[in-house]
Amino acid sequence: MKNSLKNDVGLALLRILPSVMLLTHGIPKFQKLISGNFEFGDPIGIGAAPSLFLAVIGEFVCPILLILGYKTRWTALPPAFTMLVAATMVHGADPFSVKEKALLFLSYFVLIILLGPGRYSIDKK
């Protein structure tokens, strides 16, 4: 495998795998939102319903766009911000082992912002 091909496959995997994993957290929030149940935490002080809406964007809508590689750098920003809030505000007082997952997701999405989508994306078509 040529170096360029390896890089593009690596970038696709870096974009797709964390996004699929984050969807497992976003789908229940999306279902909660569309069912009209707006009970949710309010870590940034804007209210439960807006917080849930923003979490759905960061954990459901944007990961779908990232899997496709659409507006990749921009669509990686909401998940990164959501994971920053989860790590620092929601789990800020928790031990590292509890906030570790949010920090790992944050790391992935920051790398996607820095490295871009690679060749196997809508952005590059």
C-alpha positions as a Markdown table, in Angstrom:
| # | Residue | x | y | z |
|---|---|---|---|---|
| 1 | Met | 0.0 | 0.0 | 0.0 |
| 2 | Lys | 1.4 | 3.4 | -1.0 |
| 3 | Asn | 1.9 | 6.0 | 1.7 |
| 4 | Ser | -0.7 | 8.3 | 0.2 |
| 5 | Leu | -3.3 | 5.5 | 0.2 |
| 6 | Lys | -2.4 | 4.6 | 3.8 |
| 7 | Asn | -2.9 | 8.2 | 4.9 |
| 8 | Asp | -6.3 | 8.5 | 3.1 |
| 9 | Val | -7.5 | 5.2 | 4.6 |
| 10 | Gly | -6.2 | 6.2 | 8.0 |
| 11 | Leu | -8.0 | 9.6 | 7.8 |
| 12 | Ala | -11.2 | 7.9 | 6.7 |
| 13 | Leu | -11.0 | 5.5 | 9.6 |
| 14 | Leu | -10.2 | 8.3 | 12.0 |
| 15 | Arg | -13.3 | 10.1 | 10.8 |
| 16 | Ile | -15.7 | 7.2 | 10.6 |
| 17 | Leu | -14.9 | 5.0 | 13.6 |
| 18 | Pro | -15.3 | 7.6 | 16.4 |
| 19 | Ser | -18.3 | 9.0 | 14.7 |
| 20 | Val | -20.0 | 5.6 | 14.6 |
| 21 | Met | -19.2 | 5.1 | 18.3 |
| 22 | Leu | -20.5 | 8.6 | 19.2 |
| 23 | Leu | -23.8 | 7.8 | 17.4 |
| 24 | Thr | -24.4 | 5.1 | 20.1 |
| 25 | His | -24.7 | 8.1 | 22.6 |
| 26 | Gly | -26.5 | 10.4 | 20.2 |
| 27 | Ile | -29.2 | 8.1 | 19.0 |
| 28 | Pro | -30.9 | 7.8 | 22.4 |
| 29 | Lys | -30.7 | 11.6 | 22.8 |
| 30 | Phe | -32.2 | 12.1 | 19.4 |
| 31 | Gln | -35.1 | 9.6 | 20.3 |
| 32 | Lys | -35.6 | 11.5 | 23.5 |
| 33 | Leu | -35.8 | 14.8 | 21.6 |
| 34 | Ile | -38.3 | 13.7 | 19.0 |
| 35 | Ser | -40.5 | 12.0 | 21.6 |
| 36 | Gly | -40.8 | 15.4 | 23.3 |
| 37 | Asn | -39.0 | 14.4 | 26.5 |
| 38 | Phe | -36.7 | 17.4 | 27.2 |
| 39 | Glu | -35.4 | 16.3 | 30.6 |
| 40 | Phe | -31.7 | 16.8 | 30.3 |
| 41 | Gly | -28.8 | 18.3 | 32.2 |
| 42 | Asp | -28.0 | 22.0 | 31.8 |
| 43 | Pro | -24.2 | 22.1 | 32.1 |
| 44 | Ile | -23.7 | 25.5 | 30.4 |
| 45 | Gly | -26.8 | 27.3 | 31.8 |
| 46 | Ile | -29.0 | 27.6 | 28.7 |
| 47 | Gly | -31.8 | 25.3 | 29.8 |
| 48 | Ala | -32.4 | 21.6 | 29.5 |
| 49 | Ala | -34.2 | 21.7 | 26.1 |
| 50 | Pro | -31.5 | 23.8 | 24.3 |
| 51 | Ser | -28.8 | 21.7 | 26.0 |
| 52 | Leu | -30.4 | 18.5 | 24.7 |
| 53 | Phe | -30.8 | 20.0 | 21.2 |
| 54 | Leu | -27.1 | 21.0 | 21.1 |
| 55 | Ala | -26.1 | 17.5 | 22.4 |
| 56 | Val | -28.2 | 15.9 | 19.6 |
| 57 | Ile | -26.4 | 18.1 | 17.0 |
| 58 | Gly | -23.0 | 17.2 | 18.5 |
| 59 | Glu | -23.6 | 13.5 | 19.0 |
| 60 | Phe | -26.1 | 12.6 | 16.3 |
| 61 | Val | -26.3 | 15.0 | 13.4 |
| 62 | Cys | -22.6 | 15.9 | 13.0 |
| 63 | Pro | -21.3 | 12.3 | 13.4 |
| 64 | Ile | -23.5 | 11.3 | 10.4 |
| 65 | Leu | -22.0 | 14.2 | 8.4 |
| 66 | Leu | -18.5 | 13.2 | 9.5 |
| 67 | Ile | -19.1 | 9.6 | 8.4 |
| 68 | Leu | -19.9 | 10.9 | 5.0 |
| 69 | Gly | -17.0 | 13.4 | 5.1 |
| 70 | Tyr | -19.2 | 16.4 | 4.5 |
| 71 | Lys | -17.8 | 19.8 | 5.6 |
| 72 | Thr | -15.6 | 17.7 | 7.8 |
| 73 | Arg | -13.5 | 20.3 | 9.7 |
| 74 | Trp | -16.6 | 22.3 | 10.5 |
| 75 | Thr | -18.8 | 19.4 | 11.4 |
| 76 | Ala | -16.1 | 18.1 | 13.8 |
| 77 | Leu | -16.4 | 21.3 | 15.9 |
| 78 | Pro | -19.8 | 20.6 | 17.6 |
| 79 | Pro | -18.8 | 17.0 | 18.7 |
| 80 | Ala | -15.4 | 18.4 | 20.0 |
| 81 | Phe | -17.2 | 21.1 | 21.9 |
| 82 | Thr | -19.8 | 18.6 | 23.3 |
| 83 | Met | -17.0 | 16.4 | 24.5 |
| 84 | Leu | -15.2 | 19.3 | 26.0 |
| 85 | Val | -18.3 | 20.2 | 28.0 |
| 86 | Ala | -18.8 | 16.6 | 29.0 |
| 87 | Ala | -15.3 | 16.2 | 30.2 |
| 88 | Thr | -14.9 | 19.5 | 32.0 |
| 89 | Met | -18.4 | 20.4 | 33.2 |
| 90 | Val | -20.5 | 17.3 | 33.3 |
| 91 | His | -17.7 | 15.0 | 34.6 |
| 92 | Gly | -15.4 | 17.7 | 35.9 |
| 93 | Ala | -15.5 | 16.5 | 39.5 |
| 94 | Asp | -15.4 | 12.9 | 38.6 |
| 95 | Pro | -12.2 | 10.7 | 38.6 |
| 96 | Phe | -10.2 | 10.6 | 35.4 |
| 97 | Ser | -11.5 | 7.1 | 34.6 |
| 98 | Val | -15.0 | 8.6 | 34.2 |
| 99 | Lys | -14.1 | 11.5 | 32.0 |
| 100 | Glu | -11.6 | 9.5 | 30.0 |
| 101 | Lys | -14.2 | 8.5 | 27.3 |
| 102 | Ala | -15.1 | 12.2 | 26.7 |
| 103 | Leu | -11.5 | 13.1 | 26.5 |
| 104 | Leu | -10.7 | 10.4 | 24.0 |
| 105 | Phe | -13.6 | 11.5 | 21.8 |
| 106 | Leu | -12.4 | 15.1 | 22.1 |
| 107 | Ser | -9.0 | 14.0 | 21.0 |
| 108 | Tyr | -10.4 | 12.3 | 17.9 |
| 109 | Phe | -12.4 | 15.2 | 16.8 |
| 110 | Val | -9.6 | 17.7 | 17.4 |
| 111 | Leu | -7.4 | 15.5 | 15.2 |
| 112 | Ile | -10.1 | 15.5 | 12.5 |
| 113 | Ile | -10.3 | 19.3 | 12.6 |
| 114 | Leu | -6.5 | 19.5 | 12.2 |
| 115 | Leu | -6.0 | 16.7 | 9.6 |
| 116 | Gly | -9.1 | 17.0 | 7.5 |
| 117 | Pro | -11.2 | 14.3 | 5.8 |
| 118 | Gly | -8.8 | 12.7 | 3.4 |
| 119 | Arg | -9.6 | 11.6 | -0.1 |
| 120 | Tyr | -12.4 | 9.2 | 0.8 |
| 121 | Ser | -15.0 | 11.9 | 1.6 |
| 122 | Ile | -17.7 | 14.0 | 0.0 |
| 123 | Asp | -15.4 | 17.0 | 0.6 |
| 124 | Lys | -12.9 | 15.6 | -1.8 |
| 125 | Lys | -15.4 | 14.6 | -4.5 |
